[in-house]
């Protein structure tokens, strides 16, 4: 009897631990440095059990080392969370830990993480996942991760201000442009210098900004800042590396400095850099409005048609 009781207690604890682990996905995504959360367009999907996979072109990163180079990558053990069919060409939300865990695929109501909802799922765990997305906690965790990585790089010189690196004082600046993800933004001079006031850069031993993909080496994504054309310029990568570099230069940029992500956010706030070019996705509210509008128009059409027919009969 005692053996049976001990075995029962062991199994109870075991299942309790398993359930706790399974229910901790939102927190694991938050605290695991290797965890990835991103939006991506599906190229192909195979749901064949353990051998399932999804081929995805990442379109917007939320957390983790996700490369936005326009190329498709295959993710193992693909798993659609909820009752829906993964369709080629559509953009979904993806989460990934490692090759031993599934690549989870979520259909969402919008691409705005501050308001989006997960479709086809329910329960406290997914409510917490939504809440962390709404609060921007995954982006904050990613910025903290990259700040820690940059802080671990070897330094070699004195700190320098971003204004000094750009090399053009405010009174001499007439035109400021920022190039980011294929878009050009004209920036107000006063607002720009107010935003970068006090931003300091840490001088590090130069690190390469090249990354290997299927088509060869590419430079990391980042923003180019230019002042008065080629009078002042800088390049800031998405992971906080900085170089005094302009797009017109023949050499390649390097990571010569690092900056804090709280400072990088001040520059991003000057323009709508976080607006991802993603396909339109109907939100629940928009969908309801559209459906009700169609029903209303249909109802009015029936009423008008009935009145026309009635008038014609009266004339006869």
C-alpha positions as CSV (number, residue, x, y, z in Angstrom):
1,X,0.0,0.0,0.0
2,X,2.8,2.4,0.9
3,X,4.5,1.7,-2.5
4,X,1.3,2.5,-4.3
5,X,1.0,5.7,-2.4
6,X,4.6,6.7,-3.2
7,X,4.2,5.9,-6.9
8,X,0.9,7.9,-6.9
9,X,2.7,10.9,-5.3
10,X,5.6,10.7,-7.8
11,X,3.2,10.6,-10.8
12,X,1.2,13.5,-9.4
13,X,4.4,15.6,-9.0
14,X,5.6,14.5,-12.4
15,X,2.4,15.5,-14.2
16,X,2.2,18.7,-12.2
17,X,5.7,19.7,-13.3
18,X,5.0,18.8,-16.9
19,X,1.8,20.9,-16.9
20,X,3.6,23.8,-15.3
21,X,6.3,23.6,-17.9
22,X,3.8,23.4,-20.7
23,X,1.9,26.4,-19.3
24,X,5.0,28.5,-19.0
25,X,5.5,29.2,-22.7
26,X,4.9,32.9,-22.5
27,X,7.4,33.3,-19.7
28,X,10.0,31.0,-21.4
29,X,9.7,33.1,-24.5
30,X,10.3,36.2,-22.4
31,X,13.4,35.0,-20.5
32,X,15.1,32.6,-22.9
33,X,17.8,34.5,-24.9
34,X,17.5,31.9,-27.7
35,X,13.8,32.3,-28.1
36,X,12.5,33.9,-31.3
37,X,9.2,35.6,-32.0
38,X,8.6,37.1,-35.5
39,X,6.1,37.7,-38.3
40,X,6.8,35.8,-41.5
41,X,5.3,35.0,-44.9
42,X,4.8,31.2,-45.5
43,X,6.5,29.9,-48.6
44,X,5.6,26.2,-48.0
45,X,4.2,24.1,-45.2
46,X,4.3,20.4,-44.6
47,X,2.3,19.1,-41.6
48,X,3.6,15.6,-41.7
49,X,3.9,14.8,-38.0
50,X,7.5,14.8,-36.5
51,X,8.9,15.6,-40.0
52,X,6.7,18.7,-40.4
53,X,8.4,21.9,-41.4
54,X,7.5,25.4,-42.6
55,X,9.5,27.6,-45.0
56,X,9.2,31.2,-44.0
57,X,10.4,34.6,-45.1
58,X,10.7,36.7,-41.9
59,X,9.1,40.1,-42.3
60,X,9.3,41.7,-38.9
61,X,11.2,40.7,-35.8
62,X,9.9,41.0,-32.3
63,X,12.5,39.0,-30.3
64,X,15.5,36.9,-31.0
65,X,18.2,36.6,-33.6
66,X,16.0,36.7,-36.7
67,X,17.5,37.9,-40.0
68,X,15.4,40.1,-42.2
69,X,17.2,39.6,-45.5
70,X,14.2,38.7,-47.7
71,X,15.2,35.1,-48.0
72,X,13.2,32.0,-46.9
73,X,14.4,29.8,-44.1
74,X,13.1,26.3,-43.1
75,X,11.9,25.9,-39.5
76,X,11.4,22.3,-38.1
77,X,8.5,20.7,-36.4
78,X,6.0,23.2,-37.6
79,X,2.8,23.3,-35.6
80,X,-0.3,25.4,-36.2
81,X,-1.7,26.4,-32.8
82,X,-5.5,26.2,-33.0
83,X,-7.9,24.9,-35.7
84,X,-6.9,26.7,-38.9
85,X,-5.1,25.8,-42.2
86,X,-1.7,27.4,-42.8
87,X,-1.8,29.0,-46.3
88,X,1.0,29.8,-48.6
89,X,1.6,33.5,-49.1
90,X,0.0,34.5,-45.8
91,X,1.8,36.2,-42.9
92,X,1.6,34.6,-39.5
93,X,3.2,35.0,-36.0
94,X,5.9,32.4,-35.3
95,X,7.6,31.4,-32.1
96,X,10.7,29.1,-31.9
97,X,13.0,27.8,-29.1
98,X,15.2,25.2,-30.7
99,X,15.2,22.1,-32.9
100,X,13.8,20.0,-30.1
101,X,10.7,22.1,-29.7
102,X,7.9,22.9,-32.2
103,X,7.9,26.0,-34.4
104,X,4.5,27.3,-33.4
105,X,2.4,29.2,-35.9
106,X,-0.4,31.6,-34.8
107,X,-3.0,33.3,-36.9
108,X,-3.5,36.8,-35.6
109,X,-6.1,39.6,-35.9
110,X,-3.6,42.3,-36.9
111,X,0.2,43.0,-37.1
112,X,0.2,45.7,-34.4
113,X,1.6,43.9,-31.4
114,X,0.0,46.6,-29.1
115,X,-3.5,45.5,-30.0
116,X,-3.4,42.2,-31.9
117,X,-5.2,39.1,-30.7
118,X,-4.4,35.5,-31.2
119,X,-7.0,33.7,-33.3
120,X,-8.2,30.1,-32.6
121,X,-6.7,29.9,-29.1
122,X,-8.1,30.5,-25.6
123,X,-7.0,30.1,-22.0
124,X,-4.9,31.8,-19.4
125,X,-1.5,30.9,-21.0
126,X,-2.4,32.5,-24.3
127,X,-3.9,35.5,-22.6
128,X,-0.6,36.1,-20.9
129,X,1.2,35.8,-24.2
130,X,-1.1,38.4,-25.7
131,X,-0.6,40.7,-22.7
132,X,3.2,40.5,-22.9
133,X,2.9,41.3,-26.6
134,X,0.6,44.3,-25.9
135,X,2.9,45.6,-23.2
136,X,6.0,45.4,-25.5
137,X,7.8,43.1,-23.0
138,X,9.3,40.9,-25.7
139,X,10.8,43.9,-27.4
140,X,12.2,45.1,-24.1
141,X,13.7,41.7,-23.4
142,X,15.3,41.7,-26.8
143,X,16.8,45.1,-26.3
144,X,18.2,44.1,-22.9
145,X,19.7,40.9,-24.5
146,X,21.5,43.0,-27.2
147,X,22.7,45.6,-24.7
148,X,24.3,42.7,-22.7
149,X,25.9,41.3,-25.8
150,X,27.3,44.7,-26.8
151,X,28.5,45.4,-23.3
152,X,30.6,42.2,-23.5
153,X,32.5,43.4,-26.6
154,X,36.1,44.5,-26.1
155,X,36.6,48.3,-25.8
156,X,39.6,50.2,-27.1
157,X,39.1,53.9,-26.8
158,X,37.2,56.7,-25.2
159,X,33.4,57.2,-25.4
160,X,32.3,59.7,-28.1
161,X,29.0,61.5,-28.5
162,X,26.8,60.6,-31.6
163,X,26.8,64.3,-32.4
164,X,30.6,64.4,-32.6
165,X,30.6,61.3,-34.7
166,X,28.2,62.9,-37.2
167,X,30.5,65.9,-37.3
168,X,28.0,68.6,-38.2
169,X,26.9,71.1,-35.4
170,X,23.2,72.0,-35.2
171,X,23.7,75.5,-36.4
172,X,25.3,74.2,-39.6
173,X,22.7,71.5,-40.3
174,X,20.2,72.3,-43.0
175,X,18.9,68.9,-44.1
176,X,18.7,65.6,-42.3
177,X,17.6,62.3,-43.9
178,X,17.4,58.8,-42.5
179,X,17.3,55.8,-44.8
180,X,15.7,52.8,-43.2
181,X,14.3,49.5,-44.7
182,X,14.1,51.1,-48.2
183,X,12.3,54.3,-47.1
184,X,13.7,57.8,-46.9
185,X,12.6,60.0,-44.0
186,X,13.1,63.8,-43.8
187,X,13.8,64.7,-40.2
188,X,13.3,68.0,-38.5
189,X,16.7,69.5,-37.6
190,X,15.7,70.8,-34.2
191,X,13.9,67.6,-33.2
192,X,16.9,65.5,-34.4
193,X,19.5,67.3,-32.3
194,X,17.2,67.4,-29.3
195,X,16.8,63.6,-29.6
196,X,20.5,62.8,-29.9
197,X,21.6,65.3,-27.2
198,X,23.6,63.3,-24.6
199,X,23.7,60.1,-26.6
200,X,27.2,58.5,-26.1
201,X,28.8,55.7,-28.1
202,X,31.2,53.1,-26.7
203,X,34.4,52.7,-28.8
204,X,34.9,49.0,-29.4
205,X,37.4,46.9,-31.4
206,X,36.0,46.8,-34.9
207,X,33.6,43.9,-35.5
208,X,32.3,42.7,-38.9
209,X,28.7,43.5,-39.7
210,X,28.5,40.8,-42.5
211,X,26.2,37.8,-42.0
212,X,26.2,34.7,-44.1
213,X,23.0,33.7,-45.9
214,X,22.1,31.4,-48.8
215,X,23.2,34.0,-51.3
216,X,26.5,34.9,-49.6
217,X,27.5,37.6,-47.2
218,X,25.2,40.6,-46.5
219,X,25.4,43.6,-44.3
220,X,23.1,43.7,-41.2
221,X,20.0,45.7,-41.4
222,X,20.3,49.3,-40.1
223,X,19.6,53.0,-40.6
224,X,21.8,55.5,-42.5
225,X,21.8,59.0,-41.2
226,X,22.9,61.8,-43.5
227,X,23.3,65.5,-42.7
228,X,23.6,68.0,-45.6
229,X,24.1,65.3,-48.1
230,X,27.5,63.8,-47.4
231,X,28.7,66.4,-44.8
232,X,27.8,64.2,-41.9
233,X,26.7,60.6,-41.8
234,X,26.5,57.5,-39.6
235,X,25.2,53.9,-39.9
236,X,23.4,52.2,-37.0
237,X,22.5,48.6,-37.1
238,X,19.4,47.0,-35.7
239,X,21.5,45.4,-33.0
240,X,23.1,48.7,-31.8
241,X,26.4,48.7,-33.7
242,X,27.5,52.1,-35.1
243,X,30.0,53.3,-37.7
244,X,30.9,56.6,-39.3
245,X,29.7,55.4,-42.7
246,X,27.8,56.8,-45.6
247,X,26.0,54.9,-48.4
248,X,28.3,56.5,-51.0
249,X,31.4,54.9,-49.6
250,X,33.1,52.1,-51.5
251,X,34.2,50.1,-48.4
252,X,31.9,48.2,-46.1
253,X,30.7,49.5,-42.7
254,X,32.0,47.9,-39.5
255,X,30.9,47.9,-35.9
256,X,33.2,50.6,-34.6
257,X,31.0,51.7,-31.7
258,X,27.9,50.5,-29.8
259,X,25.0,52.5,-28.5
260,X,22.3,51.8,-25.9
261,X,18.9,50.7,-27.2
262,X,17.2,53.3,-25.1
263,X,19.1,55.9,-27.1
264,X,18.4,54.2,-30.4
265,X,14.7,54.3,-29.6
266,X,15.0,58.1,-29.4
267,X,16.0,58.2,-33.1
268,X,13.4,55.7,-34.1
269,X,10.8,57.8,-32.5
270,X,11.5,60.6,-35.0
271,X,9.9,58.6,-37.8
272,X,7.5,55.7,-38.4
273,X,10.2,53.1,-38.6
274,X,8.2,50.5,-36.8
275,X,5.5,50.4,-39.5
276,X,6.1,47.1,-41.2
277,X,5.2,46.7,-44.8
278,X,2.9,43.7,-44.3
279,X,-0.1,42.5,-46.2
280,X,-3.4,43.9,-45.0
281,X,-5.0,41.8,-42.3
282,X,-8.6,42.2,-41.4
283,X,-9.0,43.0,-37.7
284,X,-12.0,41.7,-35.8
285,X,-13.6,45.2,-35.6
286,X,-13.0,46.0,-39.2
287,X,-14.4,42.6,-40.2
288,X,-17.6,43.2,-38.2
289,X,-18.0,46.6,-39.7
290,X,-17.5,45.2,-43.2
291,X,-19.9,42.3,-42.7
292,X,-22.6,44.5,-41.1
293,X,-22.2,47.1,-43.9
294,X,-22.8,44.3,-46.5
295,X,-25.8,43.1,-44.6
296,X,-27.2,46.6,-44.3
297,X,-26.7,47.3,-48.0
298,X,-28.3,44.0,-48.9
299,X,-31.3,44.8,-46.7
300,X,-31.7,48.3,-48.1
301,X,-31.5,46.8,-51.6
302,X,-34.3,44.3,-50.8
303,X,-36.5,47.1,-49.4
304,X,-35.9,49.4,-52.3
305,X,-36.6,46.6,-54.8
306,X,-39.8,45.7,-53.0
307,X,-40.9,49.3,-53.1
308,X,-40.2,49.6,-56.8
309,X,-42.1,46.5,-57.6
310,X,-45.0,47.7,-55.4
311,X,-45.2,51.1,-57.3
312,X,-45.1,49.4,-60.6
313,X,-48.1,47.2,-59.6
314,X,-50.0,50.3,-58.4
315,X,-49.4,52.0,-61.7
316,X,-50.9,49.0,-63.5
